[in-house]
Amino acid sequence: MSQWVIEIDTPEDEAQLMQILPRYNSRLVEKIRKTESEPVAIRKEKLRSILEKLQASGVAEKFGDPSEWQRETRQDQPLHGRGE
């Protein structure tokens, strides 16, 4: 026996799948409905936690000012279409 996780985008596709499951001696074990806001909220909270830990560690201070790095990097590369 094996179990699969399948994502279905439309109710029509879901209905078709449910109709053919018995033909293959298969059944629905669990139906999980995901809402768009739950995964986004969870990802935001995880990212917030990681960024707070990074800020508290002070490791970012070793790398200096990101704006200064960007200015130094862009000095070597003139913008396309602009004369030097």
MMTF fields as JSON, N, C-alpha, C and O atoms, coordinates in Angstrom:
{
  "mmtfVersion": "1.0.0",
  "mmtfProducer": "UNKNOWN",
  "numBonds": 335,
  "numAtoms": 336,
  "numGroups": 84,
  "numChains": 1,
  "numModels": 1,
  "chainsPerModel": [1],
  "groupsPerChain": [84],
  "chainIdList": ["A"],
  "bondAtomList": [4, 2, 8, 6, 12, 10, 16, 14, 20, 18, 24, 22, 28, 26, 32, 30, 36, 34, 40, 38, 44, 42, 48, 46, 52, 50, 56, 54, 60, 58, 64, 62, 68, 66, 72, 70, 76, 74, 80, 78, 84, 82, 88, 86, 92, 90, 96, 94, 100, 98, 104, 102, 108, 106, 112, 110, 116, 114, 120, 118, 124, 122, 128, 126, 132, 130, 136, 134, 140, 138, 144, 142, 148, 146, 152, 150, 156, 154, 160, 158, 164, 162, 168, 166, 172, 170, 176, 174, 180, 178, 184, 182, 188, 186, 192, 190, 196, 194, 200, 198, 204, 202, 208, 206, 212, 210, 216, 214, 220, 218, 224, 222, 228, 226, 232, 230, 236, 234, 240, 238, 244, 242, 248, 246, 252, 250, 256, 254, 260, 258, 264, 262, 268, 266, 272, 270, 276, 274, 280, 278, 284, 282, 288, 286, 292, 290, 296, 294, 300, 298, 304, 302, 308, 306, 312, 310, 316, 314, 320, 318, 324, 322, 328, 326, 332, 330],
  "bondOrderList": [1, 1, 1, 1, 1, 1, 1, 1, 1, 1, 1, 1, 1, 1, 1, 1, 1, 1, 1, 1, 1, 1, 1, 1, 1, 1, 1, 1, 1, 1, 1, 1, 1, 1, 1, 1, 1, 1, 1, 1, 1, 1, 1, 1, 1, 1, 1, 1, 1, 1, 1, 1, 1, 1, 1, 1, 1, 1, 1, 1, 1, 1, 1, 1, 1, 1, 1, 1, 1, 1, 1, 1, 1, 1, 1, 1, 1, 1, 1, 1, 1, 1, 1],
  "groupList": [{"groupName": "MET", "atomNameList": ["N", "CA", "C", "O"], "elementList": ["N", "C", "C", "O"], "formalChargeList": [0, 0, 0, 0], "bondAtomList": [1, 0, 2, 1, 3, 2], "bondOrderList": [1, 1, 2], "singleLetterCode": "M", "chemCompType": "L-PEPTIDE LINKING"}, {"groupName": "SER", "atomNameList": ["N", "CA", "C", "O"], "elementList": ["N", "C", "C", "O"], "formalChargeList": [0, 0, 0, 0], "bondAtomList": [1, 0, 2, 1, 3, 2], "bondOrderList": [1, 1, 2], "singleLetterCode": "S", "chemCompType": "L-PEPTIDE LINKING"}, {"groupName": "GLN", "atomNameList": ["N", "CA", "C", "O"], "elementList": ["N", "C", "C", "O"], "formalChargeList": [0, 0, 0, 0], "bondAtomList": [1, 0, 2, 1, 3, 2], "bondOrderList": [1, 1, 2], "singleLetterCode": "Q", "chemCompType": "L-PEPTIDE LINKING"}, {"groupName": "TRP", "atomNameList": ["N", "CA", "C", "O"], "elementList": ["N", "C", "C", "O"], "formalChargeList": [0, 0, 0, 0], "bondAtomList": [1, 0, 2, 1, 3, 2], "bondOrderList": [1, 1, 2], "singleLetterCode": "W", "chemCompType": "L-PEPTIDE LINKING"}, {"groupName": "VAL", "atomNameList": ["N", "CA", "C", "O"], "elementList": ["N", "C", "C", "O"], "formalChargeList": [0, 0, 0, 0], "bondAtomList": [1, 0, 2, 1, 3, 2], "bondOrderList": [1, 1, 2], "singleLetterCode": "V", "chemCompType": "L-PEPTIDE LINKING"}, {"groupName": "ILE", "atomNameList": ["N", "CA", "C", "O"], "elementList": ["N", "C", "C", "O"], "formalChargeList": [0, 0, 0, 0], "bondAtomList": [1, 0, 2, 1, 3, 2], "bondOrderList": [1, 1, 2], "singleLetterCode": "I", "chemCompType": "L-PEPTIDE LINKING"}, {"groupName": "GLU", "atomNameList": ["N", "CA", "C", "O"], "elementList": ["N", "C", "C", "O"], "formalChargeList": [0, 0, 0, 0], "bondAtomList": [1, 0, 2, 1, 3, 2], "bondOrderList": [1, 1, 2], "singleLetterCode": "E", "chemCompType": "L-PEPTIDE LINKING"}, {"groupName": "ASP", "atomNameList": ["N", "CA", "C", "O"], "elementList": ["N", "C", "C", "O"], "formalChargeList": [0, 0, 0, 0], "bondAtomList": [1, 0, 2, 1, 3, 2], "bondOrderList": [1, 1, 2], "singleLetterCode": "D", "chemCompType": "L-PEPTIDE LINKING"}, {"groupName": "THR", "atomNameList": ["N", "CA", "C", "O"], "elementList": ["N", "C", "C", "O"], "formalChargeList": [0, 0, 0, 0], "bondAtomList": [1, 0, 2, 1, 3, 2], "bondOrderList": [1, 1, 2], "singleLetterCode": "T", "chemCompType": "L-PEPTIDE LINKING"}, {"groupName": "PRO", "atomNameList": ["N", "CA", "C", "O"], "elementList": ["N", "C", "C", "O"], "formalChargeList": [0, 0, 0, 0], "bondAtomList": [1, 0, 2, 1, 3, 2], "bondOrderList": [1, 1, 2], "singleLetterCode": "P", "chemCompType": "L-PEPTIDE LINKING"}, {"groupName": "ALA", "atomNameList": ["N", "CA", "C", "O"], "elementList": ["N", "C", "C", "O"], "formalChargeList": [0, 0, 0, 0], "bondAtomList": [1, 0, 2, 1, 3, 2], "bondOrderList": [1, 1, 2], "singleLetterCode": "A", "chemCompType": "L-PEPTIDE LINKING"}, {"groupName": "LEU", "atomNameList": ["N", "CA", "C", "O"], "elementList": ["N", "C", "C", "O"], "formalChargeList": [0, 0, 0, 0], "bondAtomList": [1, 0, 2, 1, 3, 2], "bondOrderList": [1, 1, 2], "singleLetterCode": "L", "chemCompType": "L-PEPTIDE LINKING"}, {"groupName": "ARG", "atomNameList": ["N", "CA", "C", "O"], "elementList": ["N", "C", "C", "O"], "formalChargeList": [0, 0, 0, 0], "bondAtomList": [1, 0, 2, 1, 3, 2], "bondOrderList": [1, 1, 2], "singleLetterCode": "R", "chemCompType": "L-PEPTIDE LINKING"}, {"groupName": "TYR", "atomNameList": ["N", "CA", "C", "O"], "elementList": ["N", "C", "C", "O"], "formalChargeList": [0, 0, 0, 0], "bondAtomList": [1, 0, 2, 1, 3, 2], "bondOrderList": [1, 1, 2], "singleLetterCode": "Y", "chemCompType": "L-PEPTIDE LINKING"}, {"groupName": "ASN", "atomNameList": ["N", "CA", "C", "O"], "elementList": ["N", "C", "C", "O"], "formalChargeList": [0, 0, 0, 0], "bondAtomList": [1, 0, 2, 1, 3, 2], "bondOrderList": [1, 1, 2], "singleLetterCode": "N", "chemCompType": "L-PEPTIDE LINKING"}, {"groupName": "LYS", "atomNameList": ["N", "CA", "C", "O"], "elementList": ["N", "C", "C", "O"], "formalChargeList": [0, 0, 0, 0], "bondAtomList": [1, 0, 2, 1, 3, 2], "bondOrderList": [1, 1, 2], "singleLetterCode": "K", "chemCompType": "L-PEPTIDE LINKING"}, {"groupName": "GLY", "atomNameList": ["N", "CA", "C", "O"], "elementList": ["N", "C", "C", "O"], "formalChargeList": [0, 0, 0, 0], "bondAtomList": [1, 0, 2, 1, 3, 2], "bondOrderList": [1, 1, 2], "singleLetterCode": "G", "chemCompType": "PEPTIDE LINKING"}, {"groupName": "PHE", "atomNameList": ["N", "CA", "C", "O"], "elementList": ["N", "C", "C", "O"], "formalChargeList": [0, 0, 0, 0], "bondAtomList": [1, 0, 2, 1, 3, 2], "bondOrderList": [1, 1, 2], "singleLetterCode": "F", "chemCompType": "L-PEPTIDE LINKING"}, {"groupName": "HIS", "atomNameList": ["N", "CA", "C", "O"], "elementList": ["N", "C", "C", "O"], "formalChargeList": [0, 0, 0, 0], "bondAtomList": [1, 0, 2, 1, 3, 2], "bondOrderList": [1, 1, 2], "singleLetterCode": "H", "chemCompType": "L-PEPTIDE LINKING"}],
  "groupTypeList": [0, 1, 2, 3, 4, 5, 6, 5, 7, 8, 9, 6, 7, 6, 10, 2, 11, 0, 2, 5, 11, 9, 12, 13, 14, 1, 12, 11, 4, 6, 15, 5, 12, 15, 8, 6, 1, 6, 9, 4, 10, 5, 12, 15, 6, 15, 11, 12, 1, 5, 11, 6, 15, 11, 2, 10, 1, 16, 4, 10, 6, 15, 17, 16, 7, 9, 1, 6, 3, 2, 12, 6, 8, 12, 2, 7, 2, 9, 11, 18, 16, 12, 16, 6],
  "groupIdList": [1, 2, 3, 4, 5, 6, 7, 8, 9, 10, 11, 12, 13, 14, 15, 16, 17, 18, 19, 20, 21, 22, 23, 24, 25, 26, 27, 28, 29, 30, 31, 32, 33, 34, 35, 36, 37, 38, 39, 40, 41, 42, 43, 44, 45, 46, 47, 48, 49, 50, 51, 52, 53, 54, 55, 56, 57, 58, 59, 60, 61, 62, 63, 64, 65, 66, 67, 68, 69, 70, 71, 72, 73, 74, 75, 76, 77, 78, 79, 80, 81, 82, 83, 84],
  "secStructList": [7, 7, 7, 7, 7, 7, 7, 7, 7, 1, 2, 2, 2, 2, 2, 2, 2, 2, 2, 2, 4, 4, 4, 4, 6, 7, 7, 7, 7, 7, 7, 7, 7, 7, 7, 1, 2, 2, 2, 2, 2, 2, 2, 2, 2, 2, 2, 2, 2, 2, 2, 2, 2, 2, 2, 2, 2, 6, 4, 4, 4, 4, 4, 7, 7, 2, 2, 2, 2, 2, 2, 2, 2, 2, 2, 6, 1, 7, 7, 6, 6, 7, 7, 7],
  "xCoordList": [0.846, 0.0, 0.89, 1.962, 0.443, 1.138, 0.116, -1.057, 0.585, -0.269, 0.361, 1.579, -0.479, -0.027, -0.687, -1.782, -0.026, -0.616, -0.779, 0.195, -1.992, -2.3, -2.945, -3.847, -2.481, -3.11, -4.057, -3.685, -5.268, -6.265, -6.753, -7.138, -6.733, -7.043, -8.531, -8.965, -9.316, -10.719, -11.649, -11.285, -12.837, -13.812, -14.203, -14.515, -14.186, -14.519, -13.505, -13.871, -12.223, -11.171, -11.266, -11.032, -11.609, -11.772, -12.903, -12.765, -14.001, -15.141, -14.766, -15.156, -14.023, -13.6, -12.693, -12.822, -11.784, -10.882, -11.654, -11.385, -12.603, -13.394, -14.185, -14.422, -14.587, -15.337, -14.467, -14.954, -13.193, -12.355, -11.624, -11.085, -11.591, -10.881, -11.36, -10.522, -12.659, -13.099, -12.633, -12.435, -12.459, -11.982, -10.607, -10.275, -9.817, -8.455, -8.326, -7.233, -9.468, -9.492, -8.815, -8.029, -9.142, -8.545, -9.627, -10.81, -9.205, -10.146, -9.471, -8.244, -10.273, -9.776, -9.543, -10.472, -8.324, -7.99, -8.221, -8.809, -7.761, -7.893, -7.974, -7.244, -8.84, -8.987, -8.513, -9.023, -7.553, -6.983, -7.288, -6.906, -7.962, -8.242, -7.309, -7.291, -6.555, -5.64, -6.251, -6.822, -6.121, -6.523, -5.269, -4.178, -5.421, -4.275, -3.614, -2.397, -4.394, -3.829, -2.997, -2.044, -3.337, -2.584, -1.118, -0.245, -0.815, 0.599, 1.385, 2.538, 0.785, 1.471, 1.742, 2.837, 0.774, 0.949, 2.036, 2.844, 2.051, 3.063, 4.446, 5.395, 4.571, 5.876, 6.346, 7.532, 5.434, 5.814, 6.32, 7.305, 5.65, 6.068, 7.439, 8.272, 7.676, 8.991, 10.075, 11.145, 9.806, 10.778, 11.042, 12.19, 9.999, 10.164, 11.067, 11.943, 10.85, 11.659, 13.129, 14.03, 13.358, 14.731, 15.419, 16.57, 14.718, 15.313, 15.602, 16.611, 14.738, 14.984, 16.227, 17.035, 16.382, 17.575, 18.837, 19.866, 18.751, 19.898, 20.273, 21.453, 19.281, 19.545, 20.162, 21.092, 19.647, 20.16, 21.582, 22.345, 21.953, 23.292, 24.377, 25.532, 24.028, 25.013, 25.89, 26.794, 25.652, 26.501, 26.422, 27.403, 25.306, 25.156, 26.08, 26.451, 26.456, 27.323, 28.717, 29.411, 29.141, 30.462, 30.579, 31.682, 29.469, 29.497, 29.439, 29.578, 29.244, 29.248, 27.919, 26.882, 27.993, 26.802, 26.436, 27.236, 25.262, 24.887, 24.755, 25.004, 24.37, 24.268, 25.642, 25.791, 26.628, 27.996, 28.515, 29.151, 28.251, 28.658, 28.019, 28.673, 26.75, 26.051, 26.65, 26.82, 26.97, 27.576, 28.929, 29.224, 29.749, 31.052, 30.905, 31.652, 29.978, 29.769, 29.279, 29.722, 28.397, 27.815, 28.741, 28.489, 29.801, 30.737, 31.378, 31.639, 31.628, 32.303, 31.376, 31.855, 30.091, 29.136, 28.233, 27.256, 28.557, 27.68, 26.328, 26.227, 25.322, 23.989, 23.882, 24.482, 23.129, 22.954, 22.308, 21.328, 22.864, 22.295, 22.777, 22.382, 23.606, 24.093, 25.588, 26.35, 25.975, 27.388, 28.219, 27.719, 29.498, 30.383, 30.951, 31.713],
  "yCoordList": [-1.178, 0.0, 1.239, 1.244, 2.272, 3.555, 4.668, 4.508, 5.798, 6.962, 8.108, 8.283, 8.879, 10.016, 11.284, 11.246, 12.388, 13.696, 14.342, 14.495, 14.716, 15.268, 16.631, 16.794, 17.607, 18.927, 19.016, 18.674, 19.47, 19.614, 21.053, 21.585, 21.677, 23.104, 23.424, 24.469, 22.544, 22.889, 21.832, 20.658, 22.237, 21.266, 20.23, 19.087, 20.622, 19.684, 18.558, 17.39, 18.913, 17.894, 16.981, 15.776, 17.561, 16.766, 15.75, 14.592, 16.177, 15.282, 14.137, 12.993, 14.432, 13.38, 12.368, 11.162, 12.861, 11.953, 11.058, 9.86, 11.628, 10.837, 9.737, 8.67, 9.994, 9.001, 7.814, 6.685, 8.056, 6.953, 6.201, 5.123, 6.731, 6.046, 4.61, 3.719, 4.35, 2.965, 1.979, 0.8, 2.436, 1.565, 0.986, -0.104, 1.706, 1.286, 0.797, 0.777, 0.4, -0.079, 0.93, 0.564, 2.206, 3.295, 4.057, 3.972, 4.796, 5.579, 6.849, 6.942, 7.802, 9.049, 8.823, 8.476, 9.015, 8.811, 10.086, 10.055, 11.195, 12.47, 13.593, 13.591, 14.532, 15.684, 16.919, 17.233, 17.599, 18.783, 19.979, 20.006, 20.95, 22.188, 23.264, 23.568, 23.817, 24.884, 26.221, 26.382, 27.17, 28.536, 29.313, 28.992, 30.299, 31.084, 31.837, 32.027, 32.269, 33.107, 32.309, 32.845, 31.053, 30.284, 30.084, 30.402, 29.575, 29.396, 30.7, 30.73, 31.766, 33.051, 33.547, 34.031, 33.435, 33.888, 33.078, 33.631, 31.791, 30.944, 31.297, 31.399, 31.486, 31.85, 33.198, 33.373, 34.151, 35.473, 35.378, 36.023, 34.578, 34.432, 33.767, 34.175, 32.75, 32.095, 33.062, 33.117, 33.826, 34.792, 35.864, 36.261, 36.339, 37.341, 36.81, 37.522, 35.569, 34.956, 34.844, 35.139, 34.42, 34.296, 35.654, 35.782, 36.666, 37.999, 38.582, 39.261, 38.326, 38.794, 38.13, 38.789, 36.831, 36.123, 36.657, 36.836, 36.909, 37.449, 38.825, 39.12, 39.659, 40.995, 40.925, 41.668, 40.043, 39.918, 39.374, 39.691, 38.565, 37.965, 38.981, 38.79, 40.065, 41.078, 40.683, 41.435, 39.523, 39.053, 39.982, 40.101, 40.627, 41.495, 42.702, 43.251, 43.123, 44.289, 44.043, 44.999, 42.789, 42.458, 42.843, 43.078, 42.909, 43.123, 44.584, 44.897, 45.476, 46.895, 47.391, 46.739, 48.562, 49.248, 48.721, 48.85, 48.136, 47.607, 48.684, 48.416, 49.887, 50.976, 51.345, 51.605, 51.365, 51.671, 50.585, 50.893, 49.331, 48.22, 48.366, 48.15, 48.73, 48.879, 50.022, 49.89, 51.14, 52.262, 51.864, 52.195, 51.164, 50.72, 49.744, 49.825, 48.847, 47.845, 48.478, 48.093, 49.417, 50.029, 51.024, 51.389, 51.483, 52.408, 51.769, 52.45, 50.472, 49.774, 49.494, 49.186, 49.588, 49.187, 50.356, 50.642, 51.037, 52.13, 51.593, 50.469, 52.386, 51.971, 51.915, 52.727, 50.968, 50.786, 52.019, 52.546, 52.469, 53.603, 54.956, 55.985, 54.982, 56.255, 56.364, 55.416, 57.517, 57.742, 57.902, 58.221, 57.667, 57.806, 59.19, 59.482],
  "zCoordList": [0.0, 0.0, 0.0, 0.605, -0.672, -0.657, -0.512, -0.85, -0.002, 0.141, -0.631, -0.626, -1.289, -2.076, -1.572, -1.011, -1.771, -1.521, -2.891, -3.628, -3.227, -4.545, -4.362, -3.54, -5.128, -5.116, -6.302, -7.424, -6.057, -7.103, -7.095, -6.053, -8.268, -8.355, -8.442, -7.957, -9.052, -9.264, -8.676, -8.599, -8.265, -7.759, -8.82, -8.486, -10.077, -11.151, -11.229, -11.365, -11.143, -11.166, -9.95, -10.048, -8.809, -7.591, -7.761, -7.365, -8.34, -8.547, -9.485, -9.252, -10.529, -11.455, -10.774, -10.987, -9.963, -9.247, -8.29, -8.206, -7.576, -6.629, -7.349, -6.781, -8.585, -9.349, -9.764, -9.827, -10.045, -10.523, -9.414, -9.666, -8.215, -7.128, -6.9, -6.757, -6.859, -6.631, -7.713, -7.422, -8.931, -10.006, -9.712, -10.176, -8.951, -8.634, -7.198, -6.632, -6.612, -5.231, -4.296, -3.423, -4.504, -3.736, -2.994, -3.324, -1.997, -1.206, -0.719, -0.676, -0.362, 0.207, 1.693, 2.422, 2.141, 3.547, 4.343, 5.424, 3.808, 4.516, 3.498, 2.506, 3.735, 2.854, 3.613, 4.688, 3.055, 3.694, 2.817, 1.647, 3.36, 2.618, 3.152, 4.344, 2.254, 2.64, 2.263, 1.184, 3.167, 2.838, 2.489, 2.959, 1.692, 1.248, 2.401, 2.391, 3.393, 4.45, 5.457, 6.023, 5.687, 6.679, 6.302, 7.108, 5.12, 4.802, 4.787, 5.217, 4.303, 4.256, 5.678, 5.964, 6.552, 7.935, 8.642, 9.389, 8.405, 9.033, 8.507, 9.283, 7.183, 6.613, 7.127, 7.407, 7.255, 7.767, 9.199, 9.558, 10.01, 11.407, 11.498, 12.307, 10.676, 10.675, 10.233, 10.839, 9.181, 8.696, 9.738, 9.94, 10.402, 11.448, 12.56, 13.049, 12.953, 13.997, 13.58, 14.366, 12.349, 11.855, 11.815, 12.23, 11.316, 11.233, 12.613, 12.799, 13.566, 14.936, 15.521, 16.176, 15.285, 15.775, 15.109, 15.761, 13.816, 13.088, 13.615, 13.807, 13.846, 14.367, 15.77, 16.083, 16.593, 17.962, 17.984, 18.897, 17.002, 16.989, 16.651, 17.03, 15.942, 15.576, 14.403, 14.04, 13.798, 12.71, 11.49, 10.756, 11.261, 10.096, 10.169, 9.132, 11.361, 11.523, 10.953, 10.606, 10.85, 10.306, 8.838, 8.345, 8.146, 6.711, 6.316, 5.133, 7.247, 6.948, 6.406, 6.524, 5.812, 5.309, 3.922, 2.995, 3.754, 2.439, 1.368, 0.193, 1.751, 0.773, 0.221, -0.973, 1.084, 0.655, -0.289, -1.297, 0.028, -0.843, -2.222, -3.242, -2.245, -3.525, -4.345, -5.557, -3.695, -4.419, -5.002, -6.15, -4.234, -4.722, -5.878, -6.853, -5.786, -6.82, -8.102, -9.184, -8.012, -9.21, -9.88, -11.028, -9.228, -9.859, -11.09, -12.082, -11.026, -12.12, -13.296, -14.387, -13.109, -14.13, -14.516, -13.823, -15.626, -16.052, -16.504, -16.996, -16.338, -16.732, -18.255, -18.959, -18.74, -20.189, -20.801, -20.276, -21.911, -22.618, -22.117, -22.666, -21.105, -20.577, -20.877, -20.687, -21.338, -21.656, -20.396, -19.317, -20.58, -19.409, -19.312, -18.391]
}
